[in-house]
Amino acid sequence: MTGGDFSEFIRILKEKNDIVDVIGSYTKLERRGYTYWACCPFHHEKTPSFAVNAADRYFHCFGCGKTGDVIAFVKEYENIDFPQAIQILAARVGLEVPAYDDRSAEEAAEKKKKRDRLSALMRDAARFYLGNLYSGKATPHMEYLAKRGITPSAMKKFGLGASLDYGGLPAHLLAQGYTPGECVESGACVRTVEGKLIDAEGERLIIPIINNLDEVIAFGGRVLKPTDRAKYKNTRETMLFNKSKNLFNINLVKKEKRAGGIPSLIMVEGYMDAISLYQAGFKNVVASMGTSLTKEQARLCKRYTDTVFISYDGDFAGQKANLRGLDILKEEGLKVRVVPLPDGLDPDDVVQKQGKEGYEKCLAEAMPLIDFRILAAQRKHDLTDPYEKREFVKEALAIVREAESATEREELLKRISALSGISISALQRDLEAAPATEKKSEPAMTPAVQREDGADGDKKAARFVLACCLFSKPFATDCDLAAYDFSDEEHRTIANYIMEGRREGRIRPSGLFELMSPDGELSEILNLDFGDNLDGEAAERYFRDSLDVIERRSLNERIALERERHAAATTQEERREILVRINEYTKKLNGLKKHGR
């Protein structure tokens, strides 16, 4: 298929996949006039700022700036690449994705082919392990599962398996037609120093790691015999598996959300904690697989809920690195509550010893992250020792400074006072004496309509002018964009698109997604189509002022350029011609200033 034919296929694909229907299958939309609104699925918010323009077939969040067409939404929501998003949408409407002979498309197709091949290999490996577990030869594996209280139902739900030795899996995969290179590239197998192909998880209990698309992307393995090796080991990162971008059990959580929604997520550290809680009835559980939390994992959580309960081991409060990692969740707009567990116990231990009710009690005692940080500081210090007590107070006050409200600060100070015996007034004085932590100001939801010169002012002015023209505001329809010199390349692309649309009789904002990245300037311009930013007398005045800002910048640049040419000129006639142009530009510039424009 040629480039033109493939573009036609994409056009048909987007027409057949109504953007309201597609996005509505992921998140609840509410219609207001010609626009559909929702709380953004890509960041936490209480007031809906995520809009779906049904007529022009694009979405835009006025809070976080995410924007794009139906393909971009699926790509972002499912955390997949462009070809995968195309496949999902094509399958949804019964279209077959054609081959494309463009070189970049061929490379993408080759990459997809390799990915599909490795995905099939991992699926076959999972089936092999599953067969081993029920073969009658996996007695140690079955005994271990029985000892951990894992039921047959949970074993099947999570696809648990068994590696009986180091040679069985590679022999099976080679017999299935996979190459030795594919076996290694998938992560399922490794080579010894001598070059022998062996099972990467040899002789371990196997826990398949499955992504939100129900693909087996990696394996976790648990040793069954006393050894100096790590108890748990994941297969290495591959083109299928990036540990920092995945969470264990996210596939079943996704099904729970689609079945009826989930109020929150419970995050544990390990596979067995997740499996144990799941079979106890806590279906909203995921595991971070023992890694420090990442932004990608936080954003993955945010797709399913706005509240996360952290339920790590009972000695978690003393683990400073992990505790700091929880701030990533908060920075991504999630409400974080930490579940205090008895010292030395993990979530699986609590369920095994105290049952579902015991763990529910722990959940009921969950506290906000900032409160738990105070508790963690308390556990680190011996408050009967004067020096230790002062260190605790110093650390605790540093935490209090991060509180978001005066009420929260007062409550925390009361707790610190009760623990340390120091009066609230003394704590308050120390708190006020220390330099306040500078907080990043949140960007305004809507831009202020104000005149602003300089590079930033020129960019803001250009955005406003282009937004008014793009959305065909009455006072902007007669604006000849060809008469204005836009300094930003993306702005020039948008201006040219608007002029072409005017010649054709219709301007479709969504068409810009086919010409440029949805991030950057396009997102900034779409942000302006919110509330009354582009309507009313104030907007019309700002539009005129913005045109003048662009023209002033252009005239100043031309004058500067002509002065450079004048300095380099070699003849009197050439200098006279340049001075005429400088005078012409200067008159125009003075005219703008004289009229206060």
VOGU-3710 file (C-alpha; in Angstrom, 3 decimals, decimal comma):
1> mtggdfsefi> 0,000/0,000/0,000  1,260/3,502/-0,857  1,505/6,400/1,548  -1,660/7,956/0,106  -3,602/4,713/0,410  -2,487/4,265/4,017  -3,593/7,827/4,828  -6,982/6,979/3,342  -7,156/3,875/5,565  -6,403/6,024/8,640
11> rilkekndiv> -9,147/8,451/7,606  -11,671/5,620/7,292  -10,506/4,105/10,568  -11,124/7,375/12,426  -14,503/7,856/10,756  -15,696/4,383/11,714  -14,421/4,726/15,306  -16,636/7,486/16,652  -14,462/9,288/19,200  -17,348/9,748/21,647
21> dvigsytkle> -18,146/6,020/21,581  -14,498/5,019/21,964  -13,679/7,392/24,813  -17,058/6,699/26,392  -16,109/3,021/26,647  -13,169/4,019/28,849  -14,620/6,834/30,947  -18,071/8,300/31,594  -18,870/11,313/29,407  -21,493/13,982/30,061
31> rrgytywacc> -22,920/15,932/27,156  -23,175/19,714/27,381  -24,273/21,242/24,103  -21,987/20,038/21,329  -19,206/18,985/23,700  -18,813/15,959/25,951  -17,064/16,395/29,310  -15,400/14,112/31,851  -12,824/14,142/34,606  -9,558/13,621/32,788
41> pfhhektpsf> -8,411/9,969/32,690  -4,783/11,140/32,492  -4,595/13,232/35,653  -6,512/13,580/38,913  -9,167/16,269/39,093  -12,515/16,873/40,766  -13,996/19,278/38,220  -14,240/17,940/34,651  -11,878/19,723/32,271  -11,539/16,907/29,709
51> avnaadryfh> -13,550/17,776/26,604  -14,458/15,684/23,573  -15,360/17,638/20,465  -17,672/15,268/18,628  -17,961/17,371/15,478  -14,248/17,787/14,905  -13,356/14,375/16,397  -10,689/15,298/18,933  -10,262/15,437/22,711  -8,490/18,020/24,826
61> cfgcgktgdv> -7,875/18,375/28,552  -7,774/21,982/29,704  -6,094/20,852/32,920  -3,099/18,765/31,867  -2,997/19,706/28,165  -3,349/16,174/26,757  -4,912/16,381/23,325  -5,336/14,376/20,135  -7,623/12,265/17,992  -9,146/8,862/18,702
71> iafvkeyeni> -5,869/7,078/17,882  -3,925/9,306/20,255  -6,441/8,605/23,041  -6,157/4,821/22,741  -2,371/5,076/22,460  -2,143/7,183/25,630  -4,781/5,341/27,665  -3,536/1,843/26,890  0,138/2,894/27,112  0,912/1,399/23,691
81> dfpqaiqila> 2,529/2,536/20,453  0,857/3,816/17,279  0,688/0,461/15,412  -0,895/-1,235/18,439  -3,483/1,526/18,753  -4,276/1,102/15,059  -4,731/-2,642/15,582  -7,125/-2,151/18,513  -9,291/0,349/16,641  -9,259/-1,706/13,452
91> arvglevpay> -10,382/-4,824/15,349  -13,108/-2,788/17,031  -14,789/-2,004/13,689  -13,759/-5,117/11,766  -11,133/-3,546/9,518  -7,932/-5,252/8,409  -4,791/-3,176/8,763  -3,123/-3,045/5,344  0,574/-3,353/4,660  2,323/-0,070/3,975
101> ddrsaeeaae> 5,372/0,174/1,718  6,815/3,373/3,188  10,234/2,692/4,710  9,342/3,942/8,186  6,116/1,973/8,074  8,055/-1,102/6,993  10,337/-0,651/9,985  7,305/-0,249/12,238  5,746/-3,360/10,706  8,969/-5,283/11,252
111> kkkkrdrlsa> 9,083/-4,130/14,860  5,469/-5,173/15,333  6,175/-8,546/13,753  9,071/-9,105/16,157  6,971/-7,971/19,106  4,115/-10,278/18,130  6,573/-13,134/17,783  8,045/-12,558/21,250  4,560/-12,158/22,715  3,541/-15,509/21,232
121> lmrdaarfyl> 6,715/-17,087/22,639  5,944/-15,803/26,139  2,386/-17,087/25,865  3,654/-20,518/24,858  6,171/-20,449/27,704  3,385/-19,640/30,180  1,366/-22,589/28,889  4,402/-24,826/29,227  4,903/-23,789/32,843  1,197/-24,216/33,539
131> gnlysgkatp> 1,302/-27,751/32,158  4,301/-28,530/34,357  2,455/-27,454/37,509  -0,333/-29,977/36,897  1,875/-32,734/35,469  2,308/-34,556/38,769  6,037/-33,744/38,704  5,808/-30,383/40,485  5,354/-31,645/44,043  7,671/-29,005/45,638
141> hmeylakrgi> 5,812/-26,238/43,828  2,394/-27,547/44,904  3,566/-27,982/48,490  4,855/-24,435/48,586  1,541/-23,067/47,253  -0,397/-25,110/49,798  1,866/-23,808/52,559  1,178/-20,222/51,426  -2,574/-20,919/51,380  -2,960/-20,272/47,646
151> tpsamkkfgl> -6,169/-21,918/46,454  -6,528/-23,875/43,182  -8,883/-21,137/41,970  -6,268/-18,410/42,553  -3,557/-20,569/40,968  -5,574/-20,724/37,752  -6,666/-17,084/37,924  -3,053/-15,931/37,969  -1,799/-18,638/35,584  0,827/-19,903/38,038
161> gasldygglp> 3,260/-22,464/36,701  6,365/-24,493/37,461  9,850/-24,741/36,066  11,054/-28,282/36,745  14,620/-27,880/35,493  16,854/-25,688/33,341  16,536/-27,489/30,033  12,811/-28,164/29,603  11,663/-24,710/28,534  14,327/-24,007/25,888
171> ahllaqgytp> 13,825/-27,481/24,409  10,063/-26,896/24,245  10,389/-23,457/22,653  12,881/-24,655/20,044  10,534/-27,528/19,201  7,776/-24,947/18,667  9,897/-23,282/15,986  11,331/-20,365/17,936  14,977/-19,546/17,342  17,614/-19,493/20,096
181> gecvesgacv> 17,911/-15,727/19,531  14,177/-15,239/20,105  14,342/-17,325/23,278  17,018/-15,024/24,684  15,495/-11,801/23,357  12,186/-12,590/25,067  13,917/-12,894/28,434  12,522/-16,398/28,986  15,945/-17,980/28,432  19,550/-17,012/29,027
191> rtvegklida> 22,902/-18,386/27,913  25,479/-19,780/30,292  29,136/-18,764/30,111  29,668/-21,822/27,912  26,879/-20,634/25,576  24,264/-23,208/26,603  20,625/-22,099/26,392  18,831/-22,496/29,753  15,595/-21,462/31,463  16,051/-17,999/33,045
201> egerliipii> 13,724/-19,062/35,895  14,975/-22,642/36,243  13,489/-24,712/39,099  11,325/-21,879/40,397  7,628/-21,336/40,968  6,499/-19,232/37,995  4,311/-16,135/38,237  3,383/-14,699/34,817  3,481/-10,897/34,608  0,588/-9,781/32,385
211> nnldeviafg> 0,033/-6,252/31,087  -3,215/-4,316/30,694  -3,705/-5,834/27,231  -3,665/-9,383/28,675  -0,254/-10,149/27,176  2,319/-12,203/29,078  5,306/-9,858/29,054  7,605/-11,392/31,684  7,868/-13,970/34,451  8,609/-13,742/38,131
221> grvlkptdra> 10,188/-16,794/39,726  10,291/-17,901/43,384  12,985/-20,320/44,592  11,741/-23,362/46,515  14,951/-24,578/48,152  17,234/-22,816/50,666  19,774/-20,874/48,612  21,946/-17,791/48,668  20,245/-16,614/45,473  17,466/-13,994/45,580
231> kykntretml> 14,123/-15,512/46,536  12,346/-13,696/43,735  13,693/-12,904/40,296  12,084/-11,320/37,244  13,046/-12,100/33,706  15,083/-9,228/32,265  13,647/-6,139/30,612  12,852/-6,559/26,922  10,882/-4,824/24,188  7,818/-6,368/25,890
241> fnksknlfni> 8,701/-5,695/29,513  9,727/-2,505/31,269  9,340/-2,986/35,004  9,049/0,733/35,691  5,997/0,996/33,414  4,029/-2,003/34,658  2,228/-3,203/37,761  1,512/-6,811/38,630  -2,217/-7,717/38,398  -3,115/-4,591/36,415
251> nlvkkekrag> -4,841/-6,859/33,880  -7,375/-8,130/36,430  -7,808/-4,642/37,916  -8,713/-3,367/34,450  -11,420/-6,030/34,180  -12,751/-5,090/37,623  -13,012/-1,444/36,606  -14,854/-2,245/33,423  -17,204/-4,584/35,293  -18,263/-2,004/37,842
261> gipslimveg> -15,528/0,388/38,806  -13,081/0,448/41,692  -12,958/3,111/44,434  -9,227/2,743/45,078  -6,124/0,656/44,505  -4,175/-1,259/47,133  -0,487/-1,333/46,275  1,711/-4,058/47,753  5,336/-4,954/47,068  5,297/-8,584/46,011
271> ymdaislyqa> 3,418/-11,103/43,901  2,340/-13,310/46,788  0,953/-10,370/48,732  -1,142/-9,434/45,697  -2,340/-12,999/45,083  -3,164/-13,529/48,757  -5,173/-10,296/49,012  -6,943/-10,982/45,720  -8,162/-14,409/46,798  -9,264/-12,896/50,137
281> gfknvvasmg> -11,611/-10,628/48,203  -9,510/-7,495/47,648  -9,725/-7,439/43,848  -8,306/-3,901/43,564  -4,747/-4,924/44,441  -1,576/-4,366/42,393  2,083/-5,011/43,148  5,010/-2,738/42,372  7,240/-5,827/42,107  9,702/-4,554/44,699
291> tsltkeqarl> 10,864/-1,496/42,747  10,887/2,132/43,780  7,768/3,719/42,363  8,023/5,570/39,071  5,993/8,302/37,374  4,869/5,799/34,766  3,460/3,509/37,457  1,772/6,466/39,167  0,148/7,472/35,881  -0,931/3,888/35,305
301> ckrytdtvfi> -2,664/3,929/38,709  -4,340/7,220/37,870  -6,161/5,644/34,935  -8,137/3,480/37,316  -8,646/5,572/40,463  -7,612/8,712/42,316  -6,840/6,984/45,638  -4,007/4,547/46,378  -3,526/2,616/49,630  0,132/1,732/50,157
311> sydgdfagqk> 0,372/-1,583/51,981  4,014/-2,549/52,302  5,678/-4,618/55,025  5,309/-3,759/58,714  8,841/-2,345/58,885  8,156/-0,117/55,876  8,207/3,061/57,971  11,933/2,661/58,448  12,689/2,380/54,743  13,477/6,015/53,865
321> anlrgldilk> 14,036/5,450/50,157  10,677/3,735/49,661  8,911/6,330/51,781  10,268/9,166/49,634  9,154/7,271/46,552  5,534/7,673/47,582  5,774/11,407/46,862  5,725/10,458/43,176  2,135/9,286/43,589  1,170/12,547/45,261
331> eeglkvrvvp> 2,941/14,620/42,602  0,803/12,906/39,963  -2,381/14,053/41,739  -3,235/10,825/43,578  -4,552/10,712/47,122  -2,113/8,527/49,034  -3,016/6,684/52,217  -0,557/4,383/53,967  -1,746/1,208/55,672  0,069/0,594/58,976
341> lpdgldpddv> 0,769/-3,121/59,497  2,080/-4,844/62,611  5,889/-4,845/62,755  7,418/-7,748/60,899  4,234/-8,679/59,030  3,402/-8,198/55,376  -0,136/-8,118/53,885  -0,060/-11,864/53,192  0,872/-12,563/56,834  -2,037/-10,438/58,075
351> vqkqgkegye> -4,533/-12,249/55,846  -3,163/-15,668/56,811  -3,143/-14,970/60,575  -6,052/-12,572/61,011  -8,202/-13,258/57,963  -9,990/-10,789/55,716  -11,410/-8,933/58,739  -7,927/-8,368/60,158  -6,719/-6,768/56,939  -9,890/-4,682/56,631
361> kclaeampli> -9,108/-3,314/60,084  -5,646/-2,305/58,860  -7,207/-0,563/55,858  -9,581/1,313/58,159  -6,553/2,668/60,046  -4,816/3,895/56,887  -3,514/7,431/57,226  -2,582/10,220/54,821  0,997/10,109/53,591  2,072/13,168/55,579
371> dfrilaaqrk> 0,749/11,615/58,822  2,574/8,392/58,097  5,798/10,291/57,529  5,460/11,721/61,048  4,952/8,159/62,320  8,022/7,014/60,399  10,091/9,804/61,944  8,840/8,810/65,393  9,835/5,154/64,897  13,374/6,200/63,929
381> hdltdpyekr> 14,101/8,041/67,160  14,227/7,191/70,853  12,125/10,011/72,293  13,382/9,348/75,818  16,809/10,601/74,731  16,989/14,459/74,622  19,201/14,569/71,520  17,032/12,003/69,673  13,901/13,920/70,655  15,294/17,176/69,231
391> efvkealaiv> 16,226/15,368/65,996  12,700/13,974/65,779  11,159/17,420/66,262  13,462/18,914/63,605  12,545/16,205/61,093  8,843/16,329/61,964  8,651/20,117/61,524  10,256/19,800/58,091  7,392/17,450/57,207  4,763/19,808/58,637
401> reaesatere> 6,029/22,611/56,370  4,818/20,572/53,398  1,232/20,503/54,703  -1,271/22,016/52,315  -3,464/23,829/54,841  -3,317/25,571/58,215  -5,757/23,021/59,614  -3,502/20,144/58,632  -0,458/21,898/60,115  -2,277/22,494/63,408
411> ellkrisals> -3,331/18,840/63,675  0,212/17,645/63,001  1,681/20,073/65,532  -0,705/18,732/68,185  0,530/15,215/67,474  4,201/16,252/67,599  3,554/18,107/70,874  1,925/15,034/72,412  4,842/12,825/71,347  7,647/15,193/72,348
421> gisisalqrd> 6,191/17,037/75,322  7,064/20,372/73,688  4,343/23,031/73,709  2,449/23,796/70,516  3,389/27,477/70,804  7,126/26,625/70,867  6,713/24,278/67,904  4,783/26,997/66,056  7,576/29,528/66,656  10,197/27,094/65,336
431> leaapatekk> 8,005/26,364/62,351  7,620/30,048/61,486  11,313/30,831/62,109  12,510/28,392/59,451  12,457/29,505/55,793  9,332/28,326/54,061  9,673/25,767/51,307  9,000/27,384/47,985  6,034/25,777/46,331  5,507/25,588/42,625
441> sepamtpavq> 2,497/27,583/41,609  -0,143/25,723/39,676  -0,825/27,034/36,182  -4,110/28,848/35,843  -6,880/26,908/34,173  -7,588/29,855/31,907  -5,063/32,407/30,694  -5,289/36,018/31,729  -6,097/38,375/28,902  -3,329/40,939/29,250
451> redgadgdkk> -0,824/42,741/27,075  2,711/41,413/27,383  5,760/42,277/25,297  8,999/40,340/24,834  9,549/36,783/23,579  6,926/35,300/25,909  4,465/38,037/25,040  4,971/37,431/21,309  4,341/33,704/21,751  1,216/34,266/23,853
461> aarfvlaccl> -0,067/36,810/21,350  0,498/34,413/18,443  -1,315/31,627/20,307  -4,317/33,852/20,936  -4,519/35,073/17,349  -4,255/31,541/15,964  -6,825/30,179/18,443  -9,361/32,865/17,456  -8,800/32,108/13,770  -8,791/28,327/14,259
471> fskpfatdcd> -12,161/28,450/16,032  -13,535/31,034/13,574  -14,403/33,779/16,050  -16,419/36,563/14,276  -13,822/39,274/14,928  -11,056/37,050/13,506  -12,611/35,835/10,257  -11,280/38,811/8,250  -7,761/38,560/9,664  -5,263/37,990/6,861
481> laaydfsdee> -2,731/35,687/8,513  -0,476/35,914/5,459  0,241/39,511/6,434  1,785/38,474/9,751  5,180/36,949/10,320  4,981/34,149/12,898  8,390/33,428/14,420  7,571/29,924/15,697  7,622/27,073/13,167  4,624/25,349/14,762
491> hrtianyime> 2,698/28,638/14,627  3,496/28,946/10,926  2,210/25,399/10,336  -1,061/26,233/12,088  -1,416/29,552/10,253  -0,914/27,842/6,891  -3,466/25,168/7,857  -6,042/27,843/8,757  -5,489/29,709/5,472  -5,859/26,466/3,503
501> grregrirps> -9,020/25,636/5,447  -10,503/29,034/4,643  -9,883/28,448/0,942  -11,676/25,092/1,183  -14,549/26,588/3,135  -14,055/24,742/6,433  -11,465/24,673/9,182  -11,258/21,429/11,161  -9,027/21,772/14,263  -8,694/17,979/14,422
511> glfelmspdg> -6,905/17,963/11,072  -3,868/19,517/12,740  -3,169/16,238/14,560  -2,191/14,771/11,203  0,369/17,544/10,607  2,060/18,036/13,957  2,602/16,704/17,442  -0,412/17,143/19,761  1,973/18,316/22,459  3,621/21,720/22,565
521> elseilnldf> 2,084/24,725/20,845  -0,993/22,947/19,498  -1,992/21,957/23,027  -1,401/25,508/24,264  -3,626/26,917/21,517  -6,417/24,397/22,127  -6,255/25,320/25,824  -7,605/28,752/24,932  -10,884/27,278/23,663  -12,267/27,117/27,193
531> gdnldgeaae> -14,863/29,230/28,956  -15,097/32,710/27,471  -11,388/33,171/26,711  -12,105/33,673/23,018  -15,444/35,461/23,342  -16,629/38,919/24,270  -15,293/42,460/23,982  -12,229/41,796/26,141  -11,187/38,936/23,862  -11,713/41,094/20,767
541> ryfrdsldvi> -9,542/43,876/22,236  -6,852/41,383/23,186  -6,992/39,924/19,680  -6,253/43,359/18,176  -3,503/43,994/20,728  -2,017/40,572/19,981  -1,849/41,372/16,272  0,042/44,543/17,150  2,468/42,619/19,389  3,248/40,278/16,474
551> errslneria> 3,623/43,185/14,055  5,879/45,155/16,442  8,153/42,171/16,882  8,287/41,638/13,112  9,044/45,317/12,429  11,781/45,444/15,060  13,382/42,331/13,565  13,246/43,850/10,065  14,778/47,104/11,266  17,587/45,230/13,023
561> lererhaaat> 18,241/43,175/9,888  18,292/46,260/7,641  20,757/47,967/9,991  23,069/44,976/9,664  22,759/45,199/5,885  23,442/48,944/6,011  26,645/48,378/7,955  27,753/45,812/5,387  26,701/47,821/2,308  29,505/48,809/-0,089
571> tqeerreilv> 27,802/51,484/-2,245  26,000/54,754/-1,492  22,978/53,746/-3,573  22,602/50,485/-1,650  22,773/52,378/1,669  20,059/54,846/0,501  17,699/51,985/-0,450  18,239/50,360/2,934  17,581/53,634/4,784  14,294/54,057/2,883
581> rineytkkln> 13,149/50,650/4,118  14,302/51,402/7,681  12,316/54,661/7,649  9,243/52,868/6,297  9,385/50,205/9,038  10,075/52,831/11,710  7,028/54,872/10,657  4,808/51,813/10,941  6,296/50,994/14,340  5,772/54,569/15,600
591> glkkhgr> 2,233/54,490/14,288  1,478/51,440/16,436  2,964/53,097/19,521  1,195/56,439/18,871  -2,228/54,826/18,851  -1,445/52,787/21,935  -1,714/49,629/19,995
//
